[in-house]
């Protein structure tokens, strides 16, 4: 969801620069910083962004740059004096203790169009269309930026999912050794007590099978393999897969945790830890995917 788009256009003696920035967010959050010339167009601009972008914390800034010379763009001293005088009177009425410097600062930064070269444009249809195209171009630049970042993220995430699949295949030989070792250890320990305790051999074998089945991780491995492949399929085929990928990643995490809890083997645990590490990195990346 991170992106940046910029475009500009010139209308009469003013250059308008449009900048759009986007950060991660579960919803679409818009923030507009626009000159007074665009107040009546604010809803239209919001609608354009809403129709083009699905999610993200989006900041839209429209900056006005005068094309006239500095002499025409000098400070409007009379406007400042009038504003400062009015602020002084307001401070007296409210019994406020603002200093002269604070009052001047308010006048300079909070009052719009404080320069004599800043005049309001009377828009015609041609000018509106020109700015509209510029604004839409900035949006498209933002979307292009997002797509480029998305391509890089997709490559990184795919590599991590495939690494989890590779770790899964590495578990299999250790799993066979683990079950054989567990079976032999139980049998060896019980052989010393069977004759003394007069145990039912048939019942004992049933209990051993039940115990070993509880350690079996075949089903978890199959499900994790399916989740990983489904994850890659969603990422490659669906236009806005972010939320769905998050759900699948949660299921991947459940299977990895279950494998870890059943493992009872150092080599398998090492691979489980590496799987968890890769999955956490994937989840962090998913925050930046629509």
QUIHU-V166266 format. One line per field, one symbol per residue. phi: phi as a letter, one per 40 degrees, with the letter a starting at -180 (. if undefined). psi: psi as a letter, one per 30 degrees, with the letter a starting at -180 (. if undefined). burial: # if it has 24 or more other C-alpha atoms within 12 Angstrom, else .. A space follows every 50 residues. Layout:
BEGIN
phi=???
psi=???
burial=???
END
This chain:
BEGIN
phi=.caabaaaabbfbbbbbbbbbbbcacbcbbbbbbccdbdcbdcccccccc ccbcahcbbbbbbcbcccccccbcccccccccccccccccccccfcbccc ccccccccbbccfcbcccbccccbcccccccdcccccccccccccccccc cccdcccdcccccccccccccdccccccccccccccccccccbccccfcc ccccccccccccccccbdccccccccccccdcccccbccbcdcccccccc cdccccccdcccdfaccccdcccccccccccccccccbbc
psi=fklkkklllkkbgkkkkkkkkklkkfljkkkkjllffgefgeeeeeeeee fekelljkkkkjkkjkflleefglkjeeeeeeeeeeeeeeeeeghlhkle eeeeeeeeffjlhfkfgjlkkjkleeeeeeeeeeeeeeeeeeeeeeeeee eeeeeeeeeeeeeeeeeeffeeeeeeeeeeeeeeeeeeeffffeeefhlj eeeeeeeeeeeeeffkgeeeeeeeeeeeeeeeeeeffkeigeeeeeeeee eeeeeeeeeeffehkeeeeeeeeeeeeeeeeeeeeffgk.
burial=#########.#..#.#########...#.######.##......##..#. ..##############.............#..##..##............ ..##..##....###..#............##.##########..#...# ..##..##.######.##..##.##..##..#.................. ...........#..####.##.###.##.###.##.....######.### ###.######.####..##.######.###.##.######
END
